[in-house]
Amino acid sequence: VMTSCISHEGGVIGDFQGDAAMGFWGWPVAAADDGLRACRAALAIRRAFHQARSTPGHPLADFRVGIGLAQGQAVAGRIGTEEHFVFTAFGPVVNLASRLEGQSRTLRVPIVLDERLASAVREQLPPGEARLRRLARILPLGLDTPTLVHELLPGEGPDCPLTSAHLQAYDQAVDQFLAGDWERAWSTLRALPAEDEAQDFLTLQITQHNRQPPADWNGTIRITTK
C-alpha cells in the first residue's frame, strides 16, 4: 500500500526499516510540487488504511498507520557497492521526518507535518483535497529546534468526519494552550467529538499538571522518546 502510493505520486522508495518505508521526492530532478506530491501520497495511504479498517476480514484491518513529512534539502543518490545498493536520502530533514513519524503515535494522528510543508499545503491545496490543524509545538528527541507540528487531513467526508467548526475549535484550544491558558484549553478540547483521538495528547499534558502550565512554560513540549 505505502510503496504503491509513493510511486504513484512520483516518489522514490529509499529504504525499509521493519514495517516502515521511506519515500522522498526531488531526485533525480526537483519539481516545484514535490512537497504537495508527498502530501497526496500520504493522504492516499491514510485512505487505504481507513478503508481496510472498515472492511471485515481485511488483512490490514487491525493496522494503524503513522506518517511523518518534512520539507527541505537532503543528500540523495545511490549508496552501496556494485553488488548491493539502494537509492536513498539522508540529512537533517530526513531525521526530522523520521522523528515526526515516530511522534504520530504520541500525537495520535495518522499524518504529521512540519511547519514548512504545512505552509505550502495551506497556500496551494484546496480544502476539498487537504486540510490542516496545528497540534502542538514540540522539540523532538535529538533535535535542537522546536517545530509547530500539524496534522494533514483529507477534505470533510466519510474518511474524516471532523467539520471545519471542529478544526477551528481545536485551533482555538492550541492558541490557549500555547498562551498558558490551560484551563480554557481543557474546556475547549472537551467539547470536541470523543472519537477524535488527537485531543488526548494536549489533554494529557494539561491534566498531568493540574491544568496549570509549569512556571517556565514557553509553549514548547519536550519529547523524551523517539
C-alpha positions in Angstrom: 0.0 0.0 0.0 2.7 2.5 1.0 5.1 1.9 -1.8 2.4 2.0 -4.5 1.1 5.3 -3.2 4.5 6.8 -3.0 5.5 5.6 -6.5 2.1 6.8 -8.0 3.0 10.4 -6.9 6.5 10.3 -8.3 8.3 9.5 -5.1 11.4 7.3 -4.7 11.4 4.4 -2.2 14.6 5.0 -0.2 14.6 2.3 2.4 12.7 -0.2 4.5 13.1 -0.5 8.3 10.8 -3.1 9.8 7.3 -2.3 8.7 8.3 1.3 7.7 9.0 2.6 4.2 10.9 5.8 3.5 9.9 7.8 0.4 11.4 11.0 -0.9 10.8 13.4 -3.8 13.0 15.7 -5.8 15.5 13.1 -7.2 17.0 13.0 -9.8 15.2 16.2 -10.8 13.4 18.5 -8.4 9.9 19.9 -9.1 8.0 22.7 -7.6 5.2 20.5 -6.3 7.4 17.7 -4.8 6.1 18.5 -1.3 2.5 18.5 -2.4 3.0 15.2 -4.1 4.3 13.8 -0.8 1.2 15.0 0.9 -1.1 13.4 -1.7 0.8 10.1 -1.3 0.3 10.3 2.5 -3.4 11.0 2.1 -3.8 8.1 -0.3 -2.0 5.8 2.3 -4.3 7.1 5.0 -7.4 6.5 2.9 -6.3 2.9 2.1 -5.7 2.1 5.8 -9.0 3.7 6.8 -10.9 1.6 4.2 -9.1 -1.5 5.4 -10.3 -0.9 9.0 -13.8 -0.6 7.7 -13.6 -3.9 5.8 -14.2 -7.1 8.0 -11.6 -9.7 7.4 -9.2 -7.4 5.5 -5.5 -8.3 6.2 -4.8 -4.7 7.3 -8.0 -4.3 9.4 -6.0 -4.2 12.7 -3.2 -2.0 11.5 -2.7 1.7 12.2 -0.6 3.9 10.0 1.8 6.8 11.1 3.4 9.1 8.6 5.9 11.9 9.1 6.5 14.5 6.4 9.1 17.3 6.4 10.4 19.5 3.5 13.9 20.6 2.9 17.2 19.8 1.2 18.8 16.4 1.6 21.7 14.5 0.2 20.3 11.8 -2.2 21.6 9.2 -4.6 22.9 5.7 -5.0 24.6 4.3 -1.9 26.3 0.9 -1.6 28.5 -1.3 -3.6 28.3 -2.8 -7.1 26.8 -6.0 -5.6 24.2 -4.2 -3.4 23.0 -0.6 -3.4 19.9 1.5 -2.7 18.8 4.9 -3.7 18.2 6.9 -0.5 18.4 10.3 1.1 19.9 11.5 4.4 20.3 14.8 6.3 18.6 16.8 9.0 15.3 17.0 7.1 15.2 13.2 6.9 15.9 12.9 10.6 13.0 15.4 11.3 10.6 13.4 9.1 11.6 10.2 11.0 11.0 11.9 14.4 7.6 13.1 13.2 6.7 9.7 12.0 7.6 8.3 15.4 5.5 11.0 17.2 2.4 10.2 15.2 1.7 7.5 17.8 2.1 10.0 20.7 0.1 12.7 18.9 -2.5 10.0 17.9 -2.9 11.2 14.3 -2.0 9.4 11.1 -0.1 12.2 9.3 2.2 14.7 11.0 3.8 17.7 9.0 6.5 20.2 9.8 5.8 23.9 9.5 7.4 24.5 6.1 5.3 21.8 4.4 2.2 22.9 6.2 2.5 26.4 4.9 2.7 25.0 1.3 -0.4 22.9 1.8 -2.3 25.9 3.3 -1.4 28.1 0.3 -1.7 25.6 -2.6 -4.1 22.8 -1.9 -7.9 23.4 -1.8 -9.8 22.4 1.4 -11.7 19.8 -0.5 -8.4 17.9 -1.1 -6.5 18.6 2.1 -7.0 20.4 5.4 -4.6 21.2 8.3 -4.8 21.6 12.0 -2.0 22.7 14.4 -1.3 20.1 17.0 1.5 21.5 19.3 4.9 23.0 19.3 7.3 20.2 20.2 11.0 19.6 20.5 11.7 16.1 19.3 14.3 14.0 21.0 17.8 14.6 19.5 16.9 17.8 17.7 17.8 21.4 18.6 15.0 23.4 17.1 11.3 23.2 18.2 8.7 22.9 15.4 5.0 23.6 15.3 3.6 20.3 14.0 0.4 19.9 12.1 -1.9 17.1 11.1 -2.7 16.7 7.5 -6.4 15.7 6.9 -8.5 14.9 3.8 -11.4 17.1 2.9 -14.6 16.7 5.0 -16.3 13.4 4.2 -16.5 9.7 5.0 -12.7 9.4 5.5 -12.8 12.3 8.0 -16.0 13.4 9.8 -14.4 16.4 11.5 -16.0 19.6 10.4 -14.5 23.0 9.8 -16.0 24.1 13.1 -14.3 21.2 14.9 -10.9 22.2 13.4 -11.5 25.8 14.3 -12.2 24.8 17.9 -9.1 22.7 18.1 -7.1 25.6 16.7 -8.5 27.8 19.4 -7.5 25.2 22.0 -3.9 25.2 20.7 -3.8 29.0 20.9 -5.0 28.8 24.6 -2.5 26.0 25.3 0.5 27.9 23.8 -0.5 31.0 25.7 -0.6 29.1 29.0 -4.4 29.4 29.5 -4.7 25.6 30.1 -8.0 25.8 32.0 -9.7 27.2 28.9 -7.8 25.0 26.6 -9.0 21.9 28.5 -12.6 23.1 28.3 -12.3 23.8 24.6 -10.9 20.3 23.9 -13.6 18.6 26.0 -16.2 20.0 23.5 -14.7 18.1 20.6 -16.0 14.7 19.4 -14.9 11.9 21.7 -13.7 9.8 18.8 -11.1 12.5 17.8 -8.0 11.0 19.4 -5.8 14.0 18.7 -7.2 15.9 21.6 -5.8 13.2 24.0 -2.3 14.5 23.6 -2.9 18.0 24.8 -5.5 16.9 27.4 -2.9 14.6 28.9 -0.3 17.4 29.1 -2.9 19.6 30.8 -4.2 17.1 33.3 -0.7 15.9 34.3 0.0 19.4 35.5 -3.5 20.0 37.2 -4.4 22.4 34.3 -1.7 24.8 35.2 1.4 25.3 33.0 4.9 24.9 34.5 6.5 28.1 35.8 9.0 28.1 33.0 6.4 27.4 30.3 7.4 28.7 26.8 4.9 26.9 24.7 7.2 24.0 23.7 6.7 20.4 24.8 9.9 18.5 25.0 9.6 14.9 23.7 11.7 12.4 25.6 11.2 9.4 23.3 11.5 8.6 19.6 
